[in-house]
Amino acid sequence: MKILVINAGSSSLKYQLIDMENEQVLIKGLCERITAKGSCLTQKTFDKRELFIEQDMPSHKEAMELVLKAMLDEEKGALKSVSEISAVGHRVLHSAEDFNSSVVIDEEVIKICEKNAVFGPLHMPGNISCIKSCMQVMPGVPMVAVFDTTFHSTMPDKAFMYAIPYEVYDEYKIRKYGFHGTSHKFVSEETGKYLNDKNAKMIICHLGNGSSISAVKDGKCQDTSMGFTPLEGLVMGTRSGDIDPAAVEYLREKVGLTSAEVVNYLNKKCGMLGISGFSSDMRDCTAKMEEGDYRAKLAVEMVAYRVKKYVGSYLAVLGGADAIVFTGGIGENAKHIRKMVMEDMQYCGAILDENKNNEYKGGIGEISADKSPVKILVVPTNEELSIARETKTLVG
């Protein structure tokens, strides 16, 4: 069974073709600058044959047609016929409160997604456009929507509610939704397998340019750091994370921004970029920190401190944890961040082994001391495989 995984944005389309017999990636590729001049496709097969096509893509329909053409390329593709594709799994940003799991896409699902586009105006239109385009160029092939938010739909109301008038929540659905759900689900399942306990209590730290943490018990999310939008929570590459709402209005007036501009400012100009003054990349800030740059050091310390604070709060929510797990680009690669987060955590039974942490090279790795009651793990995420597994489950 071969499943095509699609992650579409407003002007981009990432794809992977995965053979579910062995979960091997056969093809991966990217369409860039859809709807703009200079659009192109880059593709690489499992045996490292590369393809580059520069061609106009006025819409996602033309992008999908080009993707199929590239995958069928005699020399640099890996398919002989589109009929080899059993199903398509689409990453969709937002389920709102309409879905609590992935769904097979039909016209009614598309209508609901269109209604919920208001919750993700930057991403949802691209998601929906690509779904419609796929249905046009691949008629009869089952399509599945895998939402970024549904893993967090198990949060109790005391965790997802904001303390605003209940009637306002009821009418406008203003609440915490959480994001990165495919990653949190995948990593929690892999951690459960590693621990041989799918009901373990675990804290998943997905740390990258966008970052979030989830508290998971019995395989279900109990709380997560992102909120109504991905802006809430941790200090991220360009996002501020938690900030007093009254300070936002004060900032808007002082900097001279409109309401829409201040939201964009908090999403695009803050975080590590805003603190360091030069980069949103952890690697850049770390290098400058090691050279003695104060603001770079402050940015790195703020990232780790906010993670530590959320880990501590979720230990309280869960009543302790069996595992604290790091994943994502920073979680998997920044050993100094893992060390900073886990310093002085012996009180909760989590003891880091610095040698194991420093020597971690990849795969599922245990970096806690042998005597540590709480496992500290690094578990690489694989959101595309998570989407493919969900798709396979739904289409059989």
LUMTORLO-636996 format. One record per residue (C-alpha): residue number from 1; x, y, z. Coordinates in nm, 3 decimals, decimal comma. Last residue first. Example, Ala and Ser with C-alpha at 12.3 -4.5 7.8 and 13.67 -1.06 7.14 Angstrom:
2
num  X  Y  Z
2  1,367  -0,106  0,714
1  1,230  -0,450  0,780
END
This chain:
396
num  X  Y  Z
396  -0,783  0,000  0,531
395  -0,887  0,352  0,433
394  -0,901  0,491  0,786
393  -0,604  0,306  0,936
392  -0,390  0,372  0,631
391  -0,462  0,743  0,651
390  -0,369  0,762  1,018
389  -0,047  0,574  0,945
388  0,035  0,808  0,657
387  -0,026  1,116  0,871
386  0,206  0,981  1,143
385  0,462  0,896  0,877
384  0,453  1,256  0,756
383  0,482  1,388  1,112
382  0,798  1,195  1,189
381  0,939  1,296  1,527
380  1,272  1,184  1,664
379  1,250  1,059  2,024
378  1,503  1,193  2,275
377  1,430  1,053  2,618
376  1,450  1,138  2,986
375  1,312  0,845  3,187
374  1,184  0,929  3,534
373  1,308  0,709  3,820
372  1,668  0,820  3,738
371  1,923  0,566  3,871
370  2,052  0,481  3,522
369  2,090  0,852  3,448
368  1,862  0,994  3,182
367  1,968  1,034  2,819
366  1,770  0,746  2,666
365  1,784  0,769  2,288
364  1,530  0,689  2,019
363  1,713  0,748  1,694
362  2,005  0,990  1,668
361  2,357  1,066  1,785
360  2,330  1,119  2,162
359  2,683  1,149  2,302
358  2,636  1,478  2,488
357  2,312  1,366  2,653
356  2,453  1,027  2,741
355  2,756  1,194  2,898
354  2,540  1,448  3,082
353  2,319  1,182  3,241
352  2,006  1,377  3,334
351  1,814  1,302  3,653
350  1,433  1,325  3,654
349  1,290  1,206  3,987
348  1,080  1,517  4,056
347  1,331  1,675  4,295
346  1,614  1,577  4,060
345  1,502  1,851  3,822
344  1,793  2,083  3,906
343  1,907  2,108  3,543
342  1,672  1,933  3,299
341  1,582  2,236  3,086
340  1,941  2,361  3,067
339  2,073  2,016  2,970
338  1,811  1,966  2,698
337  1,893  2,315  2,568
336  2,267  2,236  2,567
335  2,205  1,914  2,372
334  2,045  2,107  2,085
333  1,985  1,846  1,814
332  1,671  1,643  1,889
331  1,480  1,901  2,092
330  1,592  2,182  1,864
329  1,477  2,023  1,538
328  1,178  1,847  1,694
327  1,172  1,604  1,987
326  1,249  1,590  2,359
325  1,064  1,353  2,594
324  1,008  1,360  2,970
323  0,904  1,012  3,082
322  0,717  0,832  3,360
321  0,572  1,157  3,487
320  0,452  1,314  3,810
319  0,100  1,401  3,922
318  -0,004  1,466  3,562
317  -0,102  1,832  3,609
316  0,184  1,897  3,855
315  0,441  1,745  3,619
314  0,270  1,959  3,355
313  0,352  2,275  3,550
312  0,716  2,176  3,587
311  0,751  2,094  3,217
310  0,594  2,430  3,137
309  0,847  2,616  3,351
308  1,140  2,418  3,210
307  1,031  2,501  2,855
306  1,006  2,871  2,945
305  1,352  2,862  3,102
304  1,510  2,687  2,802
303  1,385  2,943  2,550
302  1,466  3,233  2,783
301  1,822  3,106  2,831
300  1,880  3,085  2,455
299  1,748  3,439  2,401
298  1,950  3,577  2,695
297  2,268  3,420  2,562
296  2,206  3,577  2,221
295  2,144  3,910  2,391
294  2,464  3,892  2,592
293  2,701  3,792  2,309
292  2,997  3,611  2,470
291  3,130  3,421  2,169
290  2,954  3,108  2,296
289  2,629  3,304  2,292
288  2,695  3,400  1,929
287  2,725  3,033  1,830
286  2,415  2,943  2,033
285  2,213  3,222  1,873
284  2,306  3,106  1,524
283  2,227  2,742  1,600
282  1,898  2,832  1,769
281  1,778  3,010  1,455
280  1,554  3,317  1,493
279  1,844  3,549  1,418
278  1,983  3,902  1,457
277  1,834  4,107  1,740
276  1,884  3,836  2,001
275  1,558  3,912  2,184
274  1,345  3,984  1,877
273  1,475  3,694  1,671
272  1,454  3,452  1,963
271  1,086  3,533  2,008
270  0,959  3,849  1,843
269  0,929  3,981  1,488
268  0,706  3,730  1,307
267  0,426  3,615  1,538
266  0,418  3,905  1,786
265  0,457  4,154  1,500
264  0,185  3,982  1,292
263  -0,051  4,015  1,588
262  0,056  4,380  1,626
261  -0,007  4,445  1,258
260  -0,364  4,318  1,271
259  -0,447  4,545  1,563
258  -0,279  4,841  1,393
257  0,073  4,937  1,490
256  0,243  5,246  1,630
255  0,522  5,101  1,844
254  0,387  5,269  2,156
253  0,018  5,207  2,086
252  0,060  4,842  1,987
251  0,295  4,776  2,279
250  0,035  4,908  2,527
249  -0,232  4,694  2,361
248  -0,008  4,388  2,380
247  0,094  4,464  2,739
246  -0,272  4,430  2,841
245  -0,275  4,081  2,690
244  0,016  3,980  2,922
243  0,254  3,770  2,711
242  0,298  3,396  2,658
241  0,481  3,302  2,337
240  0,671  3,578  2,161
239  0,686  3,410  1,822
238  0,990  3,448  1,591
237  1,195  3,139  1,673
236  0,990  3,035  1,973
235  0,942  3,134  2,339
234  0,684  2,885  2,464
233  0,309  2,920  2,507
232  0,060  3,109  2,293
231  0,128  3,211  1,932
230  0,016  2,882  1,774
229  -0,344  3,007  1,782
228  -0,632  2,954  2,027
227  -0,367  2,797  2,249
226  -0,023  2,641  2,231
225  0,107  2,496  2,559
224  -0,079  2,166  2,575
223  -0,300  1,991  2,830
222  -0,440  1,646  2,907
221  -0,355  1,482  2,575
220  -0,449  1,116  2,561
219  -0,230  0,805  2,535
218  -0,316  0,700  2,891
217  -0,170  1,033  3,009
216  -0,009  1,300  2,793
215  0,102  1,653  2,891
214  0,192  1,846  2,578
213  0,464  2,095  2,494
212  0,489  2,330  2,198
211  0,751  2,486  1,975
210  0,767  2,663  1,638
209  1,122  2,714  1,514
208  1,179  2,381  1,682
207  1,100  2,216  2,014
206  0,834  1,948  2,056
205  0,859  1,875  2,430
204  0,638  1,575  2,514
203  0,560  1,522  2,882
202  0,469  1,163  2,963
201  0,242  0,959  3,186
200  0,246  0,599  3,064
199  -0,070  0,436  2,929
198  0,098  0,288  2,620
197  0,346  0,108  2,846
196  0,626  -0,091  2,685
195  0,848  0,208  2,761
194  0,972  0,216  2,401
193  0,625  0,144  2,264
192  0,473  0,422  2,476
191  0,747  0,657  2,360
190  0,669  0,577  1,996
189  0,300  0,647  2,061
188  0,374  0,974  2,242
187  0,609  1,078  1,961
186  0,353  1,013  1,687
185  0,067  1,183  1,872
184  0,276  1,488  1,966
183  0,400  1,520  1,607
182  0,055  1,489  1,451
181  -0,084  1,734  1,708
180  0,165  2,013  1,633
179  -0,118  2,246  1,744
178  -0,327  2,328  2,051
177  -0,696  2,417  2,060
176  -0,728  2,658  2,355
175  -1,060  2,840  2,350
174  -1,263  3,100  2,160
173  -1,549  2,898  2,010
172  -1,741  3,208  1,896
171  -2,088  3,139  2,038
170  -2,011  2,906  2,328
169  -1,687  3,082  2,418
168  -1,865  3,417  2,433
167  -2,151  3,262  2,635
166  -1,900  3,123  2,883
165  -1,776  3,472  2,966
164  -1,395  3,462  2,950
163  -1,169  3,254  3,174
162  -1,016  3,060  2,884
161  -1,124  2,698  2,845
160  -0,893  2,421  2,721
159  -0,770  2,291  3,057
158  -1,089  2,305  3,265
157  -1,273  2,171  2,960
156  -1,074  1,849  2,969
155  -0,818  1,800  2,691
154  -0,909  1,506  2,466
153  -0,926  1,733  2,159
152  -0,547  1,776  2,175
151  -0,481  1,499  1,924
150  -0,740  1,669  1,700
149  -0,548  1,995  1,645
148  -0,304  1,943  1,360
147  -0,575  1,767  1,159
146  -0,534  1,462  0,939
145  -0,778  1,487  0,648
144  -0,803  1,169  0,440
143  -0,851  1,132  0,063
142  -0,953  0,810  -0,111
141  -0,854  0,795  -0,482
140  -1,164  0,803  -0,704
139  -1,058  1,109  -0,902
138  -0,687  1,194  -0,875
137  -0,651  1,525  -1,067
136  -0,976  1,677  -0,943
135  -0,975  1,530  -0,591
134  -0,617  1,643  -0,553
133  -0,711  1,998  -0,654
132  -0,993  2,008  -0,400
131  -0,760  1,891  -0,125
130  -0,495  2,143  -0,236
129  -0,740  2,434  -0,221
128  -0,854  2,325  0,126
127  -0,505  2,315  0,275
126  -0,411  2,643  0,104
125  -0,723  2,815  0,239
124  -0,655  2,666  0,586
123  -0,301  2,798  0,632
122  -0,304  3,176  0,668
121  -0,669  3,215  0,770
120  -0,647  2,950  1,043
119  -0,948  2,986  1,273
118  -1,156  3,160  1,002
117  -1,093  2,858  0,778
116  -1,336  2,669  1,003
115  -1,634  2,716  0,770
114  -1,422  2,600  0,476
113  -1,318  2,294  0,677
112  -1,684  2,217  0,748
111  -1,769  2,247  0,378
110  -1,475  2,020  0,287
109  -1,594  1,757  0,537
108  -1,943  1,770  0,383
107  -1,803  1,722  0,032
106  -1,613  1,411  0,136
105  -1,280  1,355  0,309
104  -1,213  1,046  0,518
103  -1,161  1,172  0,872
102  -0,886  1,216  1,133
101  -1,003  1,243  1,492
100  -1,188  1,479  1,726
99  -1,374  1,663  1,452
98  -1,614  1,959  1,461
97  -1,467  2,145  1,759
96  -1,217  2,343  1,549
95  -1,056  2,088  1,312
94  -0,768  2,314  1,212
93  -0,439  2,282  1,026
92  -0,502  2,014  0,768
91  -0,227  1,769  0,672
90  -0,365  1,569  0,383
89  -0,330  1,191  0,353
88  -0,376  1,056  0,002
87  -0,479  0,698  -0,071
86  -0,387  0,378  -0,256
85  -0,131  0,532  -0,493
84  -0,030  0,255  -0,736
83  -0,313  0,368  -0,966
82  -0,104  0,676  -1,045
81  0,107  0,447  -1,261
80  0,471  0,347  -1,304
79  0,590  0,516  -0,987
78  0,939  0,589  -0,854
77  1,046  0,899  -1,046
76  1,384  1,013  -1,181
75  1,427  0,824  -1,507
74  1,074  0,734  -1,614
73  0,910  1,036  -1,447
72  0,588  0,913  -1,280
71  0,659  1,089  -0,948
70  0,742  1,409  -1,138
69  0,424  1,400  -1,347
68  0,215  1,337  -1,037
67  0,375  1,635  -0,861
66  0,327  1,851  -1,173
65  -0,045  1,777  -1,181
64  -0,059  1,856  -0,809
63  0,110  2,192  -0,865
62  -0,121  2,273  -1,157
61  -0,420  2,211  -0,930
60  -0,255  2,401  -0,642
59  -0,279  2,718  -0,851
58  -0,090  2,927  -1,109
57  0,199  2,679  -1,110
56  0,456  2,805  -1,360
55  0,740  2,565  -1,431
54  1,096  2,506  -1,316
53  1,143  2,134  -1,270
52  1,422  1,979  -1,064
51  1,465  1,605  -1,019
50  1,704  1,412  -0,797
49  1,782  1,042  -0,783
48  1,885  0,970  -0,423
47  1,787  0,600  -0,398
46  1,478  0,687  -0,191
45  1,379  0,944  -0,455
44  1,441  1,320  -0,446
43  1,217  1,597  -0,579
42  1,238  1,972  -0,640
41  0,950  2,160  -0,800
40  0,955  2,521  -0,917
39  0,768  2,851  -0,920
38  0,960  3,150  -1,055
37  0,660  3,382  -1,073
36  0,388  3,341  -0,813
35  0,070  3,131  -0,772
34  0,276  2,844  -0,622
33  0,615  2,977  -0,513
32  0,754  2,638  -0,413
31  0,664  2,277  -0,486
30  0,852  2,034  -0,262
29  0,946  1,668  -0,286
28  0,986  1,332  -0,120
27  0,980  0,995  -0,291
26  0,994  0,631  -0,182
25  0,982  0,693  0,194
24  0,991  0,350  0,357
23  0,716  0,249  0,599
22  0,790  -0,121  0,533
21  0,456  -0,230  0,385
20  0,333  0,127  0,412
19  0,531  0,243  0,109
18  0,544  0,619  0,158
17  0,516  0,892  -0,105
16  0,608  1,226  0,045
15  0,485  1,573  -0,041
14  0,543  1,938  0,043
13  0,327  2,198  -0,130
12  0,395  2,571  -0,117
11  0,219  2,904  -0,182
10  -0,073  2,904  0,064
9  0,056  2,597  0,242
8  0,014  2,231  0,157
7  0,137  1,925  0,345
6  0,050  1,620  0,133
5  0,122  1,256  0,216
4  0,088  1,004  -0,068
3  0,020  0,653  0,054
2  0,146  0,334  -0,108
1  0,000  0,000  0,000
END
